Amino acid sequence: MTGIRLAEAAHLSASAASEMLDGLERSGLVCRETAEADRRVRVVSLSPEGTRVVEERLRAFRAEVAEALEGCTDGELAAAAKVIDRLAGMFARR
C-alpha cells in the first residue's frame, strides 16, 4: 500500500503519515520501496519484525478479549454485538 493510501485510511494528512512512517521505518517495523509500475510511488509494507510485533500484539489482544468476555451469556454477547454493529455503522458513515 502507498503512504498516501495509508494516510487516507487513517484520516491523516500526507505529512503526518509520512512522519509516522519515518519513525516506523527507523524502528525497523516497516519497509518502503519504490513501486515498479511508477518510480514516483513508494510502497509501504511490514518488515519481518513489524509482522512479528503485529502478530504478538494480536495474540495478546485476543487473549484479553477472551478473558473479558468469559462468563458472558449468549444473549449478552448478542446484545453487545448489536451495539458494536450500530457504532461501526456510525463510524463508517464519517
Sequence and secondary structure as in RCSB ss.txt:
>XXXX:A:sequence
MTGIRLAEAAHLSASAASEMLDGLERSGLVCRETAEADRRVRVVSLSPEGTRVVEERLRAFRAEVAEALEGCTDG
ELAAAAKVIDRLAGMFARR
>XXXX:A:secstr
 BHHHHHHHTT  HHHHHHHHHHHHHTTSEEEEE SS TT EEEEE HHHHHHHHHHHHHHHHHHHHHHTT  HH
HHHHHHHHHHHHHHHHHT 
